[in-house]
């Protein structure tokens, strides 16, 4: 059984906002379809960034003072 695709309400709001200027396309079905596409694009972006994430080196840029007479 296929799982129903879901989306955050902000994605729906965004789709609704952009379709306001497209009266021929501004239907409930199209707003939902656009919301799903926006949600999938966001999830894909986040997954890609997490896959390629390298945490910063906490020691980068830290200078260690050395004693003059070592």
C-alpha positions in Angstrom: 0.0 0.0 0.0 1.5 3.4 -1.0 1.9 5.9 1.8 0.2 9.2 1.3 2.7 12.0 0.8 2.5 14.7 3.4 3.8 18.3 3.7 4.3 21.0 6.3 1.5 23.6 6.3 4.2 26.2 5.5 4.8 24.4 2.2 1.1 24.6 1.4 1.1 28.3 2.3 4.0 28.9 -0.1 2.3 27.0 -2.9 -0.9 29.0 -2.3 1.0 32.3 -2.3 2.6 31.5 -5.7 -0.5 30.2 -7.3 -2.5 33.3 -6.4 -1.3 34.9 -9.6 -2.2 31.9 -11.7 -6.0 31.7 -11.7 -6.1 28.8 -14.2 -3.8 26.8 -12.0 -4.9 27.8 -8.6 -6.9 24.8 -7.6 -6.8 22.8 -4.3 -5.3 19.8 -6.1 -2.5 22.0 -7.6 -1.8 23.7 -4.3 -1.4 20.3 -2.6 0.8 19.0 -5.5 3.0 22.1 -5.3 3.2 21.8 -1.5 4.4 18.2 -1.9 7.0 19.2 -4.4 8.3 22.0 -2.1 8.4 19.6 0.8 10.3 17.0 -1.2 12.8 19.7 -2.4 13.4 20.9 1.1 13.9 17.3 2.4 16.3 16.5 -0.4 18.3 19.7 0.2 18.6 18.9 3.9 19.5 15.2 3.3 22.2 16.3 0.8 23.7 18.8 3.2 23.7 16.3 6.0 25.5 13.7 3.8 28.2 16.2 2.9 28.5 17.9 6.3 31.9 18.1 7.9 31.9 19.6 11.3 34.3 22.5 11.8 37.6 21.8 13.4 37.3 23.3 16.9 41.0 23.9 16.9 41.1 25.8 13.6 42.4 29.3 14.2 43.4 28.7 17.8 46.8 29.8 18.5 48.9 28.1 21.2 51.4 30.4 22.9 54.7 28.8 23.4 57.0 29.6 26.2 60.0 31.7 25.1 62.5 29.3 26.7 61.3 25.9 25.7 
